[in-house]
Amino acid sequence: MMSSERRLEITRGYAEAYGSDRGLSLFSAPGRIEIGGNHTDHNRGCVLAAAVNLDTIAAAAPTRDGFLVVRSEGYAPIRIDTTDLAAKRQERGATAGIVRGVAARMRELGYRVGGLEAVVSSSVLRGSGLSSSAAFEVLTTALLDALYNGWTLPGVQRALISQYAENEYFGKPCGLMDQTASSLGGLVHIDFGGEEPAVRGLQYDFAAKGYALCVVNTGGSHGDLIGDYAAIRAEMERVAAHFGQTALRGLSAERVEEAMPALRAKAGDRAVLRALHYLAENDRVAGQVAALERDDLPGFLALIEASGDSSWMLLQNVWACPEEQPIAVGLALSKRILNGRGACRVHGGGFAGTILAFVPDDLLAEYARRMDAVFGGGACDPISVRPLGACEVDME
């Protein structure tokens, strides 16, 4: 999970930043992939997700001065006074807001919060679609959990605290899928219908079946797309409100169709289409889980393709402006290369960034070569499922 070279590098970085490596601990939180359930989590839906073998790591030690000091590669140092954890307008959209929000929520819930010094490094590239933000949030929560609370927080609680920080302090109205997958690890089915997510672990070895999971970075970053993401949730909730609900969960496509004349006038056509995507996508997640459990890989892959097509046509999160459509280009090229084998879909939030593909082993070299030729060397990244979520790493 953390190579000796990476362990040595971050330990050395901590000593250079703070003058000593005494009392040091190492931590890791993985990125994640969304396999099924595109934009369903924020409306109490279901998802199929997995932690991956790319992670955000930290070397950290507690301090007595009450300041949270975090140094991340390529970013200005963050220094948060734990005696002042109120949200700051100037920190919305900034990493400092996440750190302050995590600490604030932990204290509000009765957990201990204290000073620390940390150095952070990540192989989950920002804007890659593997949720570098969730990995960082979960990692921050894990640091305070381990250093001040003896690793007593349940994994789902760490995820909820992380989501709170992103929603209320960072200002992005995300769902809970990313944080849950990063916190718990493995391949998981998550049902967000209750007060807390219900998580069920699954076992399936795609590699043993002759398939590689590939994430392709088609270009562009998620960083400036908060408004586009927020609109999806807002439009779905607008449809739900017509039926006296706060979320779409529990509605049917038949009820939406019956109300279409009023919904089109009240919420708009795109909101209606996005609601129809949600209702079918929730059912597809259940179908994907059932297919894996009965070892029906062709049936599973067909549902992945259906999810991608629905996101493209109904959810409409494949492009943000007509002039630049890298995800659509990536999907069109993938379909040409795979030619009815494997599957591909928009990955995660969409609009820019990555696609996910299930590629037969005998096509992997050609798939990677052709995707890299269009999107740049290294754009196609074969990944694997990581069984562990956020954790402390042995210093040795």
C-alpha positions as CSV (number, residue, x, y, z in Angstrom):
1,M,0.0,0.0,0.0
2,M,2.8,2.4,0.8
3,S,6.2,1.6,-0.7
4,S,9.4,2.0,1.4
5,E,10.5,4.7,-1.0
6,R,7.2,6.7,-0.5
7,R,7.4,6.1,3.2
8,L,11.0,7.4,3.3
9,E,10.1,10.4,1.1
10,I,7.2,11.7,3.2
11,T,9.1,11.1,6.5
12,R,12.0,13.1,5.1
13,G,9.5,15.8,4.0
14,Y,8.1,16.0,7.5
15,A,11.6,16.4,9.0
16,E,12.4,19.1,6.6
17,A,9.2,21.0,7.2
18,Y,9.1,20.8,11.0
19,G,12.7,20.1,12.0
20,S,12.2,16.6,13.5
21,D,10.4,13.3,12.9
22,R,9.9,12.4,16.6
23,G,6.5,10.9,17.5
24,L,5.6,10.6,13.8
25,S,2.8,8.4,12.5
26,L,1.8,7.6,8.9
27,F,-1.7,7.4,7.5
28,S,-3.4,6.6,4.2
29,A,-6.8,7.2,2.7
30,P,-7.7,5.8,-0.8
31,G,-9.3,7.4,-3.8
32,R,-12.4,5.7,-5.1
33,I,-14.2,4.7,-8.3
34,E,-17.9,4.9,-8.9
35,I,-18.9,1.7,-10.7
36,G,-22.7,2.2,-10.6
37,G,-25.1,4.9,-9.4
38,N,-24.2,8.1,-11.2
39,H,-25.5,11.0,-9.2
40,T,-27.8,8.9,-7.0
41,D,-26.3,9.3,-3.6
42,H,-27.4,12.9,-2.9
43,N,-31.0,11.9,-3.4
44,R,-31.0,8.9,-1.0
45,G,-30.2,6.4,-3.7
46,C,-27.9,3.4,-4.0
47,V,-24.3,3.1,-5.5
48,L,-21.7,0.5,-6.2
49,A,-18.3,1.9,-5.5
50,A,-14.8,0.8,-4.7
51,A,-11.6,2.1,-3.0
52,V,-8.6,2.0,-5.4
53,N,-4.9,1.5,-5.1
54,L,-4.2,5.3,-5.4
55,D,-4.2,7.2,-2.1
56,T,-3.5,10.3,-0.2
57,I,-0.9,9.8,2.6
58,A,0.2,11.9,5.6
59,A,3.0,12.0,8.1
60,A,1.7,13.6,11.2
61,A,2.4,14.2,14.9
62,P,0.4,15.9,17.7
63,T,1.4,19.3,19.1
64,R,0.4,21.2,22.2
65,D,-0.2,24.6,20.7
66,G,-3.8,23.9,19.4
67,F,-3.0,24.7,15.7
68,L,-3.7,22.3,12.8
69,V,-0.7,22.8,10.4
70,V,-0.9,21.0,7.1
71,R,1.6,21.2,4.3
72,S,0.6,19.6,1.0
73,E,2.7,19.3,-2.2
74,G,2.1,22.2,-4.5
75,Y,-0.1,24.2,-2.0
76,A,0.5,27.0,0.5
77,P,0.7,25.7,4.1
78,I,-2.6,25.6,6.1
79,R,-2.7,26.8,9.7
80,I,-6.0,26.5,11.6
81,D,-6.5,27.7,15.2
82,T,-8.7,25.1,16.9
83,T,-10.0,27.8,19.3
84,D,-11.7,29.3,16.2
85,L,-13.5,26.7,14.1
86,A,-16.4,28.9,12.8
87,A,-16.8,28.7,9.0
88,K,-14.9,31.4,7.0
89,R,-16.4,32.8,3.8
90,Q,-12.9,33.2,2.3
91,E,-12.2,29.5,2.9
92,R,-15.1,28.3,0.7
93,G,-13.6,26.3,-2.2
94,A,-10.3,26.1,-0.3
95,T,-8.5,23.2,1.4
96,A,-8.4,25.2,4.6
97,G,-12.2,25.1,4.7
98,I,-12.1,21.3,4.7
99,V,-9.5,21.1,7.5
100,R,-11.5,23.6,9.6
101,G,-14.8,21.9,8.8
102,V,-13.6,18.4,9.9
103,A,-12.3,19.8,13.2
104,A,-15.4,21.8,13.8
105,R,-17.7,18.8,13.2
106,M,-15.7,16.4,15.3
107,R,-15.7,18.8,18.2
108,E,-19.5,19.5,17.8
109,L,-20.1,15.7,18.0
110,G,-18.1,15.4,21.2
111,Y,-14.8,14.1,19.9
112,R,-11.4,15.5,20.9
113,V,-9.6,17.9,18.7
114,G,-6.0,19.1,19.2
115,G,-3.0,20.5,17.4
116,L,-1.0,18.6,14.9
117,E,1.7,19.1,12.2
118,A,1.3,17.1,9.0
119,V,2.8,16.7,5.6
120,V,0.5,15.3,2.9
121,S,1.2,13.7,-0.5
122,S,-1.2,12.2,-3.0
123,S,-1.2,9.9,-5.9
124,V,-4.9,10.7,-6.4
125,L,-4.5,13.7,-8.8
126,R,-6.7,16.7,-8.2
127,G,-9.6,16.8,-10.8
128,S,-8.9,13.2,-11.8
129,G,-12.4,12.0,-10.9
130,L,-11.0,9.5,-8.3
131,S,-12.1,12.0,-5.6
132,S,-8.9,13.5,-4.2
133,S,-11.1,15.8,-2.1
134,A,-12.8,12.9,-0.3
135,A,-9.5,11.1,0.2
136,F,-8.1,14.3,1.8
137,E,-11.2,14.8,3.9
138,V,-11.2,11.3,5.2
139,L,-7.5,11.4,5.8
140,T,-7.9,14.6,7.9
141,T,-10.6,13.0,9.9
142,A,-8.4,9.9,10.4
143,L,-5.5,12.0,11.7
144,L,-7.6,13.6,14.4
145,D,-9.3,10.2,15.2
146,A,-6.0,8.4,15.6
147,L,-4.0,11.1,17.4
148,Y,-6.8,12.3,19.8
149,N,-9.5,9.7,19.9
150,G,-7.7,6.4,19.8
151,W,-9.2,5.2,16.5
152,T,-12.7,5.0,18.0
153,L,-14.8,6.6,15.2
154,P,-16.7,4.1,13.1
155,G,-15.8,4.3,9.4
156,V,-19.2,5.6,8.4
157,Q,-18.9,8.4,11.0
158,R,-15.6,9.5,9.6
159,A,-17.3,9.6,6.2
160,L,-20.2,11.7,7.5
161,I,-17.8,14.2,9.2
162,S,-15.9,14.5,5.9
163,Q,-19.1,15.1,3.9
164,Y,-20.1,17.8,6.4
165,A,-16.8,19.6,5.9
166,E,-17.2,19.6,2.1
167,N,-20.9,20.6,2.2
168,E,-20.8,23.3,4.9
169,Y,-17.3,24.7,4.9
170,F,-15.9,24.0,1.4
171,G,-19.3,24.8,-0.2
172,K,-19.8,21.8,-2.5
173,P,-23.2,20.0,-2.0
174,C,-21.8,16.5,-2.6
175,G,-23.4,13.3,-1.6
176,L,-21.8,10.7,0.7
177,M,-20.5,8.1,-1.7
178,D,-16.9,9.3,-2.1
179,Q,-16.2,9.6,1.6
180,T,-17.9,6.3,2.4
181,A,-15.9,4.3,-0.1
182,S,-12.6,6.0,0.9
183,S,-13.3,5.5,4.6
184,L,-14.4,1.8,4.4
185,G,-12.4,0.4,1.5
186,G,-13.1,-2.6,-0.8
187,L,-16.0,-3.1,-3.2
188,V,-19.1,-1.8,-1.6
189,H,-22.8,-1.5,-2.2
190,I,-24.1,1.6,-0.3
191,D,-27.7,2.4,0.3
192,F,-28.3,6.0,1.3
193,G,-32.0,5.6,2.0
194,G,-31.7,5.7,5.8
195,E,-30.4,8.2,8.3
196,E,-26.9,6.6,7.9
197,P,-25.7,4.7,4.8
198,A,-26.2,1.0,4.9
199,V,-23.0,-0.6,3.5
200,R,-22.5,-4.1,2.3
201,G,-19.2,-5.4,1.1
202,L,-18.9,-7.5,-2.0
203,Q,-16.2,-9.8,-3.3
204,Y,-15.5,-10.0,-7.1
205,D,-12.2,-10.4,-8.9
206,F,-12.5,-8.8,-12.3
207,A,-8.8,-9.6,-13.1
208,A,-9.5,-13.3,-12.6
209,K,-12.3,-13.0,-15.2
210,G,-9.9,-11.5,-17.7
211,Y,-10.9,-7.8,-17.4
212,A,-8.9,-4.7,-16.4
213,L,-10.5,-1.7,-14.8
214,C,-9.2,1.4,-16.5
215,V,-9.7,5.0,-15.6
216,V,-9.0,7.4,-18.5
217,N,-8.2,11.0,-17.8
218,T,-9.7,12.8,-20.8
219,G,-8.6,16.2,-19.7
220,G,-10.1,19.1,-17.8
221,S,-10.5,19.4,-14.0
222,H,-13.5,19.1,-11.7
223,G,-12.3,22.1,-9.7
224,D,-14.4,24.8,-11.5
225,L,-17.6,22.7,-12.0
226,I,-19.2,23.0,-8.6
227,G,-22.2,24.9,-10.1
228,D,-22.8,22.1,-12.7
229,Y,-22.8,19.5,-9.9
230,A,-25.0,21.5,-7.7
231,A,-27.5,22.0,-10.5
232,I,-28.0,18.2,-10.8
233,R,-28.9,17.8,-7.2
234,A,-31.1,21.0,-7.2
235,E,-33.0,19.9,-10.3
236,M,-33.7,16.4,-8.9
237,E,-34.9,17.9,-5.7
238,R,-37.1,20.3,-7.6
239,V,-38.9,17.3,-9.1
240,A,-39.1,15.6,-5.7
241,A,-40.6,18.7,-4.2
242,H,-43.5,18.6,-6.7
243,F,-44.5,15.3,-4.9
244,G,-44.0,16.7,-1.4
245,Q,-40.6,14.9,-1.0
246,T,-37.1,16.2,-0.3
247,A,-35.4,13.5,-2.5
248,L,-36.4,11.3,-5.5
249,R,-36.1,8.0,-3.6
250,G,-39.4,6.2,-3.5
251,L,-40.9,7.8,-6.6
252,S,-41.6,5.8,-9.8
253,A,-41.1,6.7,-13.5
254,E,-44.8,6.2,-13.9
255,R,-45.6,8.9,-11.4
256,V,-43.1,11.3,-13.0
257,E,-44.6,10.6,-16.4
258,E,-48.1,11.3,-15.2
259,A,-47.0,14.6,-13.8
260,M,-44.8,15.6,-16.8
261,P,-46.9,18.5,-18.1
262,A,-46.8,20.2,-14.7
263,L,-43.2,19.2,-14.1
264,R,-42.0,20.5,-17.4
265,A,-43.5,23.9,-16.6
266,K,-42.4,24.0,-13.0
267,A,-39.0,22.3,-13.0
268,G,-37.9,22.3,-16.7
269,D,-37.3,19.5,-19.2
270,R,-33.7,18.8,-18.0
271,A,-34.9,18.3,-14.5
272,V,-37.5,15.8,-15.7
273,L,-34.8,13.9,-17.7
274,R,-32.5,13.8,-14.8
275,A,-35.2,12.5,-12.5
276,L,-35.9,9.7,-15.0
277,H,-32.1,8.9,-15.0
278,Y,-32.1,8.7,-11.3
279,L,-35.1,6.3,-11.0
280,A,-33.7,3.9,-13.6
281,E,-30.1,4.2,-12.3
282,N,-31.1,3.2,-8.8
283,D,-32.6,0.0,-10.2
284,R,-29.5,-0.6,-12.3
285,V,-27.4,-0.6,-9.2
286,A,-29.5,-3.4,-7.7
287,G,-29.2,-5.3,-11.0
288,Q,-25.4,-4.9,-11.0
289,V,-25.0,-6.2,-7.5
290,A,-27.3,-9.2,-8.3
291,A,-25.3,-9.9,-11.5
292,L,-22.0,-10.0,-9.6
293,E,-23.5,-12.2,-6.9
294,R,-24.6,-14.8,-9.5
295,D,-21.3,-14.4,-11.4
296,D,-23.1,-13.0,-14.5
297,L,-20.4,-10.8,-15.9
298,P,-22.0,-10.2,-19.3
299,G,-25.2,-9.0,-17.5
300,F,-23.2,-6.8,-15.3
301,L,-21.3,-5.2,-18.2
302,A,-24.6,-4.6,-20.1
303,L,-25.8,-2.6,-17.1
304,I,-22.6,-0.6,-16.9
305,E,-23.1,0.3,-20.6
306,A,-26.8,1.3,-19.9
307,S,-25.6,3.4,-17.0
308,G,-23.2,5.3,-19.2
309,D,-25.8,5.8,-22.0
310,S,-28.3,7.1,-19.5
311,S,-25.8,9.6,-18.0
312,W,-25.0,10.8,-21.5
313,M,-28.6,11.2,-22.7
314,L,-30.7,11.9,-19.6
315,L,-28.4,13.1,-16.8
316,Q,-26.4,15.1,-19.3
317,N,-23.2,15.3,-17.4
318,V,-20.8,14.2,-20.2
319,W,-20.0,17.8,-21.3
320,A,-20.2,21.3,-19.8
321,C,-19.9,23.3,-23.0
322,P,-20.4,22.3,-26.7
323,E,-16.9,23.4,-27.8
324,E,-15.1,21.0,-25.4
325,Q,-16.4,17.5,-24.9
326,P,-13.4,15.3,-24.0
327,I,-15.5,12.8,-22.0
328,A,-17.9,12.3,-24.9
329,V,-14.8,11.8,-27.2
330,G,-13.4,9.3,-24.8
331,L,-16.6,7.4,-24.6
332,A,-17.1,7.4,-28.4
333,L,-13.5,6.1,-28.9
334,S,-13.9,3.5,-26.2
335,K,-17.0,2.1,-27.9
336,R,-15.1,1.9,-31.2
337,I,-12.2,0.0,-29.6
338,L,-14.2,-2.3,-27.4
339,N,-16.7,-3.0,-30.2
340,G,-19.3,-4.6,-28.1
341,R,-16.9,-6.2,-25.6
342,G,-16.4,-4.8,-22.1
343,A,-18.1,-1.6,-21.1
344,C,-17.5,2.1,-20.5
345,R,-19.3,5.0,-18.8
346,V,-18.7,8.5,-17.5
347,H,-17.0,8.3,-14.2
348,G,-18.1,10.2,-11.0
349,G,-19.4,13.7,-11.2
350,G,-18.8,14.1,-14.9
351,F,-18.6,17.2,-17.2
352,A,-14.8,16.9,-17.3
353,G,-12.1,14.4,-16.1
354,T,-12.4,10.7,-16.4
355,I,-14.3,7.8,-17.8
356,L,-14.3,4.2,-16.5
357,A,-13.8,1.2,-18.8
358,F,-13.9,-2.6,-18.3
359,V,-11.4,-3.8,-20.9
360,P,-10.8,-7.4,-21.9
361,D,-7.1,-8.3,-21.2
362,D,-6.4,-9.1,-24.9
363,L,-7.6,-5.5,-25.8
364,L,-5.8,-3.7,-23.0
365,A,-2.6,-2.8,-24.8
366,E,-4.5,-1.5,-27.9
367,Y,-7.0,0.3,-25.7
368,A,-4.3,2.1,-23.7
369,R,-2.3,2.9,-26.9
370,R,-5.2,4.5,-28.7
371,M,-6.5,6.4,-25.6
372,D,-3.1,7.7,-24.9
373,A,-2.7,8.8,-28.5
374,V,-5.7,11.0,-28.2
375,F,-5.5,12.2,-24.6
376,G,-1.8,12.1,-23.9
377,G,0.7,9.6,-22.5
378,G,-0.4,8.0,-19.3
379,A,-4.0,9.0,-19.8
380,C,-5.2,5.4,-19.5
381,D,-4.5,4.1,-16.0
382,P,-5.3,0.5,-15.1
383,I,-6.3,0.3,-11.4
384,S,-7.2,-2.2,-8.8
385,V,-9.6,-2.4,-5.9
386,R,-8.0,-1.7,-2.5
387,P,-9.5,-3.7,0.3
388,L,-8.5,-1.3,3.0
389,G,-10.1,2.1,3.7
390,A,-8.5,4.9,5.8
391,C,-5.8,3.4,8.0
392,E,-2.6,4.0,9.9
393,V,0.5,2.6,8.2
394,D,3.3,0.8,9.9
395,M,6.4,3.0,10.1
396,E,8.5,0.1,9.1
